[in-house]
């Protein structure tokens, strides 16, 4: 998505190679809206089976009414602070902003709309943009190496629409592009609407590119589809709706694809892939809006990780095996609103009083290796902080995942942490709630410690 030669890559023919709908989001006050008719298909959520041998290690199902900021960062200008460039290196015509990234009805919605405000970042003088849109990423929050990365997405139709689901190497800020590596899982061009375009970019004495794709013979903008990459140490293959496999598999040993990457979702307009069209040529009339809708994003890993048994991982025996520091009355095992499995779950909550609680379990005598913690969460209300964390001693800095808001149970995991031979881990839920907010609650269930 950041490639300045993307147009040439696809045009040269390197085509070898992955649901339900919500209403359009409301327009800003006073803005005229033209009915576009997009996103009106009625169906259940697009199902997906990764196949045997795959474990779900992270997902976002976009429940609730706000974005999980513990996983995602929303860009708010046409200057990218990670890649340090204007218009994302591709001359795109949009200006990302927070109000064009919303969550509702079980979907992430990225909205594109034309504007006469001519916005630009002060660091991009003269680069005034003609559209508002959205761009978000997981850098520093959800990063990983290898696995199966999949999303259920409905893309908007029309000339100039450039929706994308992709990754960049986590060392992007230090290595730069393309030396950090880029995996483009989905890109869509209106000239070939049946194709999921996919690509790879890396450094090999200069910019190196490889392109592929998959088609199922229908206009992909008319419905939700699943877009997937399966990535390991030796090969990368892309799939559309699981069964439509890319026309080629990439065999590799490049260092750019042997390191962690982070995820990006965005809706671009125009740019170099379309030959730098004028804003007037883009199929997005004044007052109309087009949306890129995402039902879910999932990251699977092969089933080779080792799960270590925990005491009372589902809280079916009260808080047996768990300790609480701080406001002990705020940490309870209960059945309210149901467990992820079984009847019970851990809750951090009090009826209006402020609290801080750290509910944790310990493991000692561990084998040397890399570990992470997983659990299922529901969360609402306001907290000073809410952290799912693991650390190697009581006073050590923890590896933290900051919780967002989750209307339904959502699987989260901590960053990986290294443990020496005969090592120790202390892990669990640490939260602090402000004064008099009885609506602030966290439910945690089915905790799992895994050795990678």
TATA-V359865 format. One record per residue. N is the residue number from 1. PHI is phi in whole degrees, -180 to 180 (NA if undefined). OMEGA is omega as a letter, one per 40 degrees, with the letter a starting at -180 (none if undefined). NEAR is the number of other ideal C-beta (glycine too) atoms within 12 Angstrom. Layout:
N_PHI_OMEGA_NEAR + N_PHI_OMEGA_NEAR
This chain:
1_NA_i_44 + 2_-97_a_44 + 3_-75_i_38 + 4_-76_i_26 + 5_-116_a_26 + 6_-58_a_40 + 7_-60_i_28 + 8_-67_a_18 + 9_-60_a_33 + 10_-79_a_33 + 11_-62_i_19 + 12_-73_i_15 + 13_90_i_15 + 14_-78_a_27 + 15_-105_i_27 + 16_-143_a_27 + 17_-85_none_36 + 18_NA_none_37 + 19_NA_b_31 + 20_125_a_27 + 21_-139_i_30 + 22_-124_i_32 + 23_-65_i_25 + 24_-62_i_30 + 25_-67_a_30 + 26_-66_i_17 + 27_-77_i_23 + 28_-58_a_19 + 29_-54_i_8 + 30_88_a_8 + 31_-86_i_21 + 32_-70_a_15 + 33_-127_i_22 + 34_-104_i_18 + 35_-63_a_15 + 36_-94_a_26 + 37_80_a_18 + 38_-79_i_32 + 39_72_a_36 + 40_-105_i_18 + 41_-62_i_21 + 42_-111_i_14 + 43_-163_i_19 + 44_-80_a_13 + 45_-59_i_25 + 46_-63_a_32 + 47_-82_a_19 + 48_-156_i_32 + 49_-120_a_18 + 50_-71_a_27 + 51_94_a_17 + 52_-66_i_9 + 53_89_a_15 + 54_-115_i_26 + 55_-111_i_27 + 56_-73_a_30 + 57_-107_i_34 + 58_-158_i_38 + 59_-155_i_36 + 60_-135_i_41 + 61_-98_i_36 + 62_55_i_41 + 63_-83_a_30 + 64_81_a_29 + 65_-123_i_21 + 66_-143_a_25 + 67_-70_i_34 + 68_-75_a_39 + 69_-76_i_27 + 70_-73_i_34 + 71_-114_a_40 + 72_-122_i_36 + 73_-118_a_30 + 74_-98_i_31 + 75_-79_a_35 + 76_-131_i_22 + 77_-168_i_27 + 78_-88_i_41 + 79_-102_a_26 + 80_-97_a_33 + 81_-70_i_22 + 82_-83_a_30 + 83_-93_i_33 + 84_58_i_18 + 85_-146_i_24 + 86_-94_i_26 + 87_59_i_39 + 88_67_i_46 + 89_77_a_31 + 90_-124_i_38 + 91_70_a_31 + 92_-62_a_44 + 93_-99_a_41 + 94_-101_i_46 + 95_-117_a_40 + 96_-68_i_40 + 97_-150_a_29 + 98_-65_a_24 + 99_-70_i_25 + 100_-97_i_36 + 101_-123_a_38 + 102_-130_i_33 + 103_-128_i_36 + 104_-172_i_25 + 105_54_i_26 + 106_76_a_30 + 107_-142_i_40 + 108_-86_a_43 + 109_-125_i_39 + 110_-105_a_50 + 111_-109_i_47 + 112_-106_i_48 + 113_-154_i_40 + 114_-77_i_35 + 115_-140_i_29 + 116_-103_a_15 + 117_-74_a_16 + 118_54_a_18 + 119_-73_i_27 + 120_-161_i_23 + 121_-78_i_25 + 122_-56_i_13 + 123_-80_i_16 + 124_-123_a_23 + 125_-60_i_11 + 126_83_a_13 + 127_-95_a_24 + 128_-70_a_22 + 129_-100_a_37 + 130_-107_a_33 + 131_-139_i_43 + 132_-101_i_37 + 133_-158_a_51 + 134_-137_i_44 + 135_-152_a_47 + 136_-144_a_42 + 137_-147_a_39 + 138_-113_a_36 + 139_-56_i_31 + 140_77_a_24 + 141_-125_i_32 + 142_-129_a_41 + 143_-137_a_33 + 144_-167_i_31 + 145_-123_i_29 + 146_68_i_31 + 147_107_i_36 + 148_-119_a_38 + 149_-111_a_48 + 150_-138_i_41 + 151_-143_i_45 + 152_-101_a_41 + 153_-136_i_47 + 154_-115_a_43 + 155_-98_a_45 + 156_-85_i_41 + 157_-84_i_30 + 158_115_i_35 + 159_-61_i_27 + 160_93_i_38 + 161_-74_a_43 + 162_-136_i_49 + 163_-75_a_48 + 164_-150_i_48 + 165_-132_a_47 + 166_-158_a_44 + 167_-134_i_45 + 168_-131_i_43 + 169_-61_a_39 + 170_-65_i_29 + 171_-92_a_25 + 172_-56_a_34 + 173_-64_a_19 + 174_-95_a_14 + 175_-83_a_22 + 176_78_a_24 + 177_-102_e_33 + 178_-97_a_35 + 179_-64_i_27 + 180_-78_a_32 + 181_90_a_42 + 182_-142_i_47 + 183_-121_i_48 + 184_-94_a_48 + 185_-77_i_47 + 186_-133_i_50 + 187_-137_a_49 + 188_-132_a_46 + 189_-125_a_38 + 190_-64_i_31 + 191_-72_i_22 + 192_-134_a_22 + 193_-70_i_26 + 194_-88_a_26 + 195_-104_i_37 + 196_-88_i_48 + 197_-92_a_46 + 198_-134_a_51 + 199_-159_i_46 + 200_-133_i_47 + 201_-139_a_40 + 202_-157_a_35 + 203_-112_i_23 + 204_-147_a_18 + 205_73_a_8 + 206_152_a_11 + 207_-68_i_26 + 208_-121_a_25 + 209_-134_i_30 + 210_-146_a_37 + 211_-126_a_37 + 212_-160_i_36 + 213_179_i_38 + 214_-148_i_39 + 215_-131_i_28 + 216_-118_i_26 + 217_80_i_13 + 218_-128_i_16 + 219_-65_a_24 + 220_-67_a_38 + 221_-75_a_36 + 222_-90_a_23 + 223_-163_i_28 + 224_-75_i_35 + 225_-142_i_44 + 226_-98_a_40 + 227_-122_a_52 + 228_-141_i_43 + 229_-123_i_45 + 230_-111_a_34 + 231_-129_i_38 + 232_-135_a_25 + 233_-70_a_17 + 234_-122_a_16 + 235_-151_i_20 + 236_-136_i_41 + 237_-133_a_33 + 238_-112_a_46 + 239_-140_i_37 + 240_-111_a_40 + 241_50_i_32 + 242_65_a_29 + 243_-92_i_16 + 244_-99_a_27 + 245_-91_i_25 + 246_-57_a_39 + 247_-76_i_24 + 248_-155_i_22 + 249_-110_a_24 + 250_-94_i_35 + 251_-91_a_15 + 252_-150_i_24 + 253_-142_a_15 + 254_-63_a_28 + 255_-64_a_18 + 256_-61_a_36 + 257_-109_i_35 + 258_-115_a_21 + 259_-132_i_27 + 260_-64_i_30 + 261_-125_i_38 + 262_-122_a_36 + 263_-98_i_46 + 264_-139_i_46 + 265_-127_i_47 + 266_-159_i_45 + 267_-118_i_51 + 268_-96_i_48 + 269_-134_i_51 + 270_65_i_38 + 271_88_a_39 + 272_-69_a_28 + 273_-66_i_42 + 274_-97_i_32 + 275_77_i_20 + 276_54_i_21 + 277_-69_i_27 + 278_-73_i_15 + 279_-56_a_29 + 280_-65_a_17 + 281_-81_a_18 + 282_-73_a_35 + 283_-80_i_26 + 284_-151_a_39 + 285_-67_i_22 + 286_-56_i_18 + 287_85_i_19 + 288_-90_i_27 + 289_-137_i_40 + 290_-125_a_45 + 291_-127_i_42 + 292_-105_a_49 + 293_-112_a_46 + 294_-125_i_51 + 295_-78_a_39 + 296_-164_i_37 + 297_-129_a_42 + 298_-136_i_38 + 299_-128_i_40 + 300_-109_i_31 + 301_-127_i_29 + 302_-58_a_23 + 303_-78_a_19 + 304_-86_a_16 + 305_-72_a_27 + 306_-104_i_18 + 307_-89_i_21 + 308_-99_a_27 + 309_-64_i_16 + 310_-112_i_27 + 311_-79_i_22 + 312_54_a_24 + 313_-64_a_35 + 314_-104_i_31 + 315_60_i_37 + 316_-79_i_23 + 317_-113_a_17 + 318_64_i_22 + 319_-107_i_31 + 320_-55_i_17 + 321_89_a_24 + 322_-114_i_33 + 323_-114_i_22 + 324_-130_i_28 + 325_-103_i_21 + 326_96_a_23 + 327_-81_a_22 + 328_-64_a_18 + 329_-70_i_19 + 330_-87_a_34 + 331_-114_a_36 + 332_-138_i_29 + 333_-98_a_30 + 334_-148_a_26 + 335_-105_a_19 + 336_-56_i_16 + 337_68_i_22 + 338_82_i_18 + 339_-91_i_27 + 340_-66_i_30 + 341_-140_a_18 + 342_68_a_20 + 343_-102_a_18 + 344_-109_i_29 + 345_-154_i_40 + 346_-78_i_47 + 347_-125_i_39 + 348_-107_a_44 + 349_-173_i_38 + 350_-139_a_30 + 351_-83_i_17 + 352_96_a_17 + 353_-88_i_18 + 354_-68_i_24 + 355_-156_i_36 + 356_-139_a_29 + 357_-137_i_39 + 358_-127_a_31 + 359_-101_a_43 + 360_-145_i_35 + 361_-130_a_33 + 362_-125_i_24 + 363_-136_i_30 + 364_-127_a_17 + 365_69_a_14 + 366_-76_i_27 + 367_-69_i_20 + 368_-63_i_14 + 369_161_a_22 + 370_-109_a_25 + 371_-129_i_35 + 372_-150_a_38 + 373_-110_i_43 + 374_-128_i_38 + 375_-165_i_43 + 376_-105_a_37 + 377_-132_i_47 + 378_-122_a_35 + 379_-157_i_44 + 380_-150_i_29 + 381_86_a_28 + 382_-116_i_22 + 383_-130_i_31 + 384_-64_i_19 + 385_-160_i_26 + 386_-146_a_42 + 387_-126_i_37 + 388_-98_a_44 + 389_-146_i_35 + 390_-144_a_42 + 391_-146_a_31 + 392_-96_i_27 + 393_-163_a_18 + 394_-60_a_16 + 395_-103_a_8 + 396_-78_i_19 + 397_-68_a_15 + 398_-84_i_28 + 399_-88_a_26 + 400_-122_i_29 + 401_-115_i_40 + 402_-79_a_32 + 403_-77_i_39 + 404_-97_i_35 + 405_-107_a_32 + 406_-134_i_40 + 407_-74_i_25 + 408_-124_a_26 + 409_-61_a_26 + 410_-130_a_39 + 411_-81_i_37 + 412_-125_i_44 + 413_-142_i_41 + 414_-80_i_40 + 415_-60_i_34 + 416_-70_i_28 + 417_-137_a_34 + 418_-89_a_22 + 419_-127_i_31 + 420_-76_i_18 + 421_-60_a_12 + 422_57_a_14 + 423_-85_a_25 + 424_-131_i_23 + 425_-135_i_39 + 426_-128_a_35 + 427_-151_i_46 + 428_158_a_42 + 429_-117_i_51 + 430_-124_a_37 + 431_-140_i_44 + 432_-140_a_27 + 433_-113_a_35 + 434_-74_a_21 + 435_-66_i_15 + 436_53_i_15 + 437_-138_a_22 + 438_-70_i_19 + 439_-84_a_18 + 440_-84_a_34 + 441_-146_i_38 + 442_-135_i_48 + 443_-113_i_40 + 444_-124_a_51 + 445_-148_i_37 + 446_51_a_29 + 447_-78_a_40 + 448_-138_i_34 + 449_-104_a_36 + 450_-123_i_33 + 451_-101_a_25 + 452_-80_none_31
